Amino acid sequence: MANSDSFINEVSEEVRRDRLFSLFRRWAWLAILIVVAIVGLAAWFEWQSAQQRASAEAFGDALLSGLDADDAEARIAALSEIETPSPEVTMILALLAAGEEANADDPEAAAARLRAAADTPGLARRYVDLALLKAQMMDPAAADEARLVLEAIAAPGAPYAALAEEQLALVDIRAGDLDAGLDRLRGIERSAAATAGLQQRAAQLIVALESGAVLVDGPVEDAPAQEEDAPAIEDAPEQEAATPDDAETPNDPEADE
């Protein structure tokens, strides 16, 4: 009886071994393929990471080199020649170059550059809004065109809605519709989306306009002479529309709404 059981166990073991070898011969190629695929994917991801790191380093070196140029024209030329790997980088370079042009007393060129950059294919909406808003602040467009652009930026929930409302108020005031401009400014005062600084500026504009002040573009000292009881006030400062390199959400601190 013991010999019979031992024989059966040996036969069963041999059968199992044969089945295992059969399965291995049948599916070994699949296991090898999976291993090769895993190793290949890991190598590809590592190569991609190295390429992105090298591209970022090259872009940073070119950017620093361009900003180290001696004069504004050289910096603008250097920034314009840098290759841009993405639409967002294109916008960052446009903002930097526009800043150089604005500092060189050429706001028209700066605004034209930003408006052109806003047409970059694939650019996120928040960057488009930022570029168009800053362009409007630097070089105001005609009233009808400005309203079309600013009303889109001032859509509810947009990241720069409150700042766009302020610019719309200025458009109304320039067009002679003081009541509409004051209504917009009062809306900014009550808006939960506006920051304390923006609300304070709106309140100051309301007080100045209701006291008879006249809105002028550019520095006050360059404005034509006003009546003694009608002091001139300038447009709102443009620094509240910040650059987008870290602007990811509507509540980012860089968008001082």
WOQUI-V169031 format. One record per pair of residues at least 24 apart in sequence whose C-alpha atoms are under 7 Angstrom apart, sorted by sequence separation. I is the first residue (numbers start at 1). J is the second residue. D is the distance in whole Angstrom. If there is no record, write none. Layout:
I/J/D  I/J/D
This chain:
76/100/7  111/135/4  129/153/6  182/206/6  91/117/6  162/188/7  111/138/6  72/100/6  111/139/6  143/171/6  107/138/5  108/139/6  133/164/7  162/193/6  72/104/7  107/139/6  162/194/6  87/120/6  126/159/7  87/122/6  88/123/6  87/123/5  198/257/6  195/256/6  195/257/5  194/257/5  193/257/7  159/250/4  158/250/7  163/257/6  160/255/7  162/257/5  160/257/6  137/238/6  134/238/7  134/241/7  130/241/7  127/244/7  92/245/7
